[in-house]
Amino acid sequence: MRGALGGPRLLLRRLREVMAEPISAQARLDKIVVQIASNMVAEVCSLYVLRADGALELYATEGLKSEAVHLTTMRSGEGLVGLIAKSAEPLALADAQKHPAFSYKPETGEEIYHSFLGVPVLRGGNTLGVLVVQNRARRTYSEEEVEALQTTAMLLAEMVASGELEALARPGDDIAVRRPLSLKGTAIVDGVGLGHAVLHEPRVEIKHIVAEDVQGEIERLDGAIAAMRESIDRLIDDGDHGGPGEHREILETFRMFAHDRGWLRRLRETVTTGLTAEAAVERVQNDARARLLRQTDPYLRGRLHDLDDLASRLLHQLTGQPLFVPREALPENAILVARAMGPAALLDYDRARLRGLVLDDGGATSHVAVVARALGIPTVGDVANITSLAEPGDAIIVDGTSGEVQVRPQSDVEGAYAEKARLRARRQEQYHALRDVPAVTKDGTPIELHMNAGLLVDVPHVAETGAASIGLFRTELQFMVAPQFPRMREQYALYKSVMDAVPDRPVTFRTLDIGGDKILPYMTAYEEENPALGWRAIRIGLDRPGLLRSQIRALLRAGAGRELRIMFPMVATVEEFERAKEIADREVAYLTRHDYALPAVLRLGVMVEVPSLLWQLDEVAEKADFLSVGSNDLIQYLFAADRDNKRVAGRFDPLSPPALRALKMIVDAGAAHGKPVTLCGEIGGKPLEAMALIAIGYRGLSMPPASLGPVKTMVLGLDLGQTAHFVKDLMSRHAGRHSLRDELRSFAKAHKVAL
């Protein structure tokens, strides 16, 4: 190669000039391969572009027969070019024809060339094509030449990703970078959203790739690394928590990578090839992404997120571009695309402009999912690599019902989803028309349908849906979205605002349910072998009574003159409820002594979600004013199956005889002691599951706002006597069955119960 250091920089400048010329895309490619061949003293330079069908097509060449352009193709994995595309690794050979993967294409005339060097054209770790140089003589390409070709491929990646080459594609042979994608994830929030992609962490647009002053770029890189390290150290050291939404262990991982000598050496070496500091970061991260995306080891794949975060921080430090999308920059019909995000970050966006949310990392019970559900934003999580596959402004469709995401959909797909959205809107209008219709079965049994909430933005849904009350207000969400622990006056203001917003309906507040998967960003996280069975919810409240006292005092003051319902989560023994009740009684006595107005009626309840309470139901029902079933935790604890673990989450069904028997025990105990029982878990908001729950005795269900219409429609079409008899017989006859779901669905269909 001509001039190990000067060559690449000179080539990049010349290629930039070619990119700026007002010529056709094919003429531009033809000039580019000529320039690369000349600079690298190669007799052949060829560019293969990956098509939507997975084939690699020859788009330009200098040295091979010109008639092979747009004619020669090979599959990913076929031949040396296909091997490079599949592995995303460069390949240098002194005698290519002796390699077992060599595939001869007679129309190219390449049989006279022996030495071969090919590199993948990468963007975001994804292969867009392959760039190749060849020579007649058998020769070994140096590391500097491999590096130079990889650097050149960065520029070509930019050209391919821009969509300029789409005009060269024959009908039906679209290039891969702009191809429609149908992706599958985890359905989180029901609904369909159509719009355009907005990256929560905007991809840095690198405008300058070629370095004018290499030493100056190294100094810029070192300065940015130092500033980034300092910011991470500051986040870790400030209060030992790492700032809102970022846990200490995550930042410690950042700090470890930020001091990794191999990573830093690679960055500096890449700058010396003629790239600017930001282009070097992009180049190194591209290579790392390509390798890690192809790893099967989950630990190594997990490191991809850490490296992505670190590279993103460094790029934003170098360019001064904002780390997140400014609120005012959000377009109409925005589909937010994020690797992961905290609940507070989602609340910063203008809800009126959001049509959907897609997450690379985030399941149905993640914190941001709770907020998305409250805001009614169709959401799909666990969509692998979505932040690299979607470009800003891409048309995108989110189906939060099926868990499907369509990126750059074809017109017929977009039309089908638009019709689905219109149908859903019409159905919502029908549900809205039922708002003031009492939820009563066909044979005259009233069912109370309550609403789950956790933020002030939820509360207007009570009136919109006609919910009987707020059956579960998750008080921890206020703590999760706050930058620091909310003081008692802040808690009081929220609770009073909620109660004032629904003056004619009661509100059931659940005391702080943190721990397990709900680690507050400003609290020290304790390492536990099994957090779901660890220090959480009422256990924290009883061990830190000051925390529970301040919350109960704020609730009591907010409920002055009204009926106030408070329930305690994760109670495992009657004694735990008694201790919590004693704290509440002491707070009542305190407020009385200081002449504060008290609630007109105070009711204290228990959440039944720990299986041990199933054998204390009579005792706890005797002491508590009401029972509320937390079916999410109860079912996972019953079956010892983590609901967030994809390998076991679907292994057991809440519509199975053992689960239904456990749920029936609770409602029967409540009836025996004259205590109301409400179920506020996820299954209460699903029409089929709700039908079974009503059949076994539940008369109160609490659910997300969007579920009230479908469940009420089901209730209005239900003959309870007939259904209860069927379910009782079904549970008796099929006690050993894995699930009764199919039989229940068939019954509903036969009796025209709307699901």
VENDASUL-V466964 format. One record per backbone hydrogen bond with DSSP energy under -0.5 kcal/mol. CO is the residue of the C=O (numbers start at 0). NH is the residue of the N-H. Records with the same first field share a line. If there is no record, write none. Layout:
# VENDASUL-V466964
CO = NH ; NH
This chain:
# VENDASUL-V466964
0 = 2
2 = 6
4 = 8
5 = 9
6 = 10
7 = 11
8 = 12
9 = 13
10 = 14
11 = 15
12 = 16
13 = 17
14 = 18
15 = 19
16 = 20
17 = 20
20 = 22
23 = 27
24 = 28
25 = 29
26 = 30
27 = 31
28 = 32
29 = 33
30 = 34
31 = 35
32 = 36
33 = 37
34 = 38
35 = 39
36 = 41
37 = 40
38 = 1
43 = 133
44 = 61
45 = 47 ; 131
46 = 58 ; 59
47 = 129
48 = 56
49 = 175
50 = 53
53 = 75
54 = 50 ; 56
55 = 73
56 = 48 ; 58
57 = 69
59 = 46
61 = 44
63 = 62
64 = 67
65 = 68
67 = 70 ; 71
71 = 57
73 = 55
74 = 77
77 = 81
78 = 82
79 = 83
80 = 84
81 = 76 ; 85
82 = 86
83 = 87 ; 88
90 = 117
92 = 115
94 = 97
95 = 98
98 = 101
103 = 105
104 = 107 ; 108 ; 109
105 = 108
107 = 64
108 = 111
109 = 112
113 = 95
114 = 134
115 = 92
116 = 132
117 = 90
118 = 130
119 = 121
120 = 127 ; 128
122 = 125
125 = 122
127 = 49
128 = 120
129 = 47
130 = 118
131 = 45
132 = 116
133 = 42 ; 43
134 = 113 ; 114
136 = 114 ; 138
138 = 140
141 = 145
142 = 146
143 = 147
144 = 148
145 = 149
146 = 150
147 = 151
148 = 152
149 = 153
150 = 153 ; 154
151 = 154 ; 155
152 = 156
153 = 157
154 = 158
155 = 159
156 = 160
157 = 161
158 = 163
159 = 162
162 = 165
163 = 166
164 = 167 ; 168
165 = 168
169 = 172
173 = 51
174 = 177
175 = 178
180 = 182 ; 406
182 = 404
184 = 186
185 = 380
188 = 378
190 = 399
192 = 397
194 = 395
195 = 334
196 = 392
197 = 336
199 = 201 ; 324
203 = 205
204 = 206
206 = 208
208 = 275
212 = 216
213 = 217
214 = 218
215 = 219
216 = 220
217 = 221
218 = 222
219 = 223
220 = 224
221 = 225
222 = 226
223 = 227
224 = 228
225 = 229
226 = 230
227 = 231
228 = 232
229 = 233
230 = 234
231 = 235
232 = 236
233 = 237
234 = 241
236 = 238
237 = 240 ; 241
242 = 245
246 = 249 ; 250
247 = 251
248 = 252
249 = 253
250 = 254
251 = 255
252 = 256
253 = 257
254 = 258
255 = 258
256 = 259
259 = 263
260 = 264
261 = 265
262 = 266
263 = 267
264 = 268
265 = 269
266 = 270
267 = 271
268 = 272
269 = 272 ; 274
270 = 273
273 = 210
275 = 279
276 = 280
277 = 281
278 = 282
279 = 283
280 = 284
281 = 285
282 = 286
283 = 287
284 = 288
285 = 289
286 = 290
287 = 291
288 = 292
289 = 293
290 = 293
291 = 294
296 = 300
297 = 301
298 = 302
299 = 303
300 = 303 ; 304
301 = 304 ; 305
302 = 306
303 = 307
304 = 308
305 = 309
306 = 310
307 = 311
308 = 312
309 = 313
310 = 314
311 = 315
312 = 316
313 = 317
314 = 318
315 = 319
325 = 328
326 = 329
330 = 333
332 = 195
333 = 335 ; 354 ; 355
334 = 197
335 = 357
336 = 199
337 = 359
338 = 360
341 = 345
342 = 346
343 = 347
344 = 347
345 = 348
348 = 350
349 = 352 ; 353
350 = 353
352 = 333
355 = 335
356 = 379
357 = 337
358 = 382
362 = 365
365 = 369
366 = 370
367 = 371
368 = 372
369 = 373
370 = 374
371 = 375 ; 376
375 = 377
377 = 356
378 = 187 ; 188
379 = 358
380 = 185
381 = 383
382 = 385
384 = 387 ; 388
385 = 389
390 = 393
393 = 196
394 = 407
395 = 194
396 = 398 ; 405
397 = 192 ; 399
398 = 402 ; 403
402 = 184
403 = 398
404 = 182 ; 406
405 = 396
406 = 180
409 = 413
410 = 414
411 = 415
412 = 416
413 = 417
414 = 418
415 = 419
416 = 420
417 = 421
418 = 422
419 = 423
420 = 424
421 = 425
422 = 426
423 = 427
424 = 428
425 = 429
426 = 430
427 = 431
428 = 432
429 = 433
430 = 433
431 = 434
433 = 436
435 = 437
437 = 439
438 = 446
440 = 443
443 = 445
444 = 440
446 = 448
447 = 449 ; 700
448 = 467
449 = 702
450 = 470 ; 471
452 = 473
454 = 457 ; 458
455 = 458
457 = 460
458 = 461 ; 462
459 = 463
460 = 464
461 = 465 ; 466
468 = 450 ; 470
469 = 507
471 = 452 ; 473
472 = 474 ; 509
473 = 476
474 = 477 ; 478
475 = 479
476 = 480
477 = 481
486 = 490
487 = 491
488 = 492
489 = 493
490 = 494
491 = 495
492 = 496
493 = 497
494 = 498
495 = 499
496 = 500
497 = 501
499 = 502
501 = 504
505 = 469
506 = 508 ; 564
507 = 472
508 = 510 ; 566
509 = 474
511 = 513
513 = 536
514 = 517
516 = 518
517 = 514 ; 519
519 = 522
529 = 532
530 = 533
533 = 535
535 = 538
536 = 539 ; 540
537 = 541
538 = 542
539 = 543
540 = 547
541 = 544
543 = 546 ; 547
544 = 548
545 = 549
546 = 550
547 = 551
548 = 552
549 = 553
550 = 554
551 = 555
552 = 556
553 = 557
554 = 558
556 = 559
558 = 561
561 = 599 ; 600
563 = 602
564 = 508
565 = 604
566 = 510
567 = 606
568 = 537
572 = 576
573 = 577
574 = 578
575 = 579
576 = 580
577 = 581
578 = 582
579 = 583
580 = 584
581 = 585
582 = 586
583 = 587
584 = 588
585 = 589
586 = 590
587 = 591
588 = 592
589 = 593
590 = 595
591 = 594
597 = 560
600 = 563 ; 602
602 = 565
603 = 624 ; 625
604 = 567
605 = 607 ; 627
606 = 570 ; 608
607 = 629
608 = 610
609 = 612
610 = 613
611 = 614
612 = 615
615 = 619
616 = 620
617 = 621
618 = 622
619 = 623
624 = 675
625 = 605
626 = 677
627 = 607 ; 629
628 = 630 ; 679 ; 680
629 = 633
630 = 634
631 = 635
632 = 636
633 = 637
634 = 638
635 = 640
641 = 644
643 = 645
644 = 647 ; 648
647 = 650 ; 651
652 = 655
654 = 739
655 = 659
656 = 660
657 = 661
658 = 662
659 = 663
660 = 664
661 = 665
662 = 666
663 = 667
664 = 668
665 = 669
666 = 670
667 = 671
668 = 672
669 = 674
670 = 673
675 = 626
676 = 698
677 = 628 ; 679
678 = 701
680 = 683
681 = 684
682 = 685
684 = 686
685 = 689
686 = 690
687 = 691
688 = 692
689 = 693
690 = 694
691 = 695
692 = 697
693 = 696
698 = 447
699 = 678
700 = 449
702 = 451
703 = 706 ; 707
704 = 707 ; 708
705 = 709
706 = 710
707 = 711
708 = 712
709 = 713
710 = 714
711 = 715
712 = 716
713 = 716
714 = 717
717 = 441 ; 442 ; 719
718 = 722
719 = 723
720 = 724
721 = 725
722 = 726
723 = 727
724 = 728
725 = 729
726 = 730
727 = 731
728 = 732
729 = 733
731 = 734
733 = 736
737 = 652
739 = 743
740 = 744
741 = 745
742 = 746
743 = 747
744 = 748
745 = 749
746 = 750
747 = 752
748 = 751
751 = 753
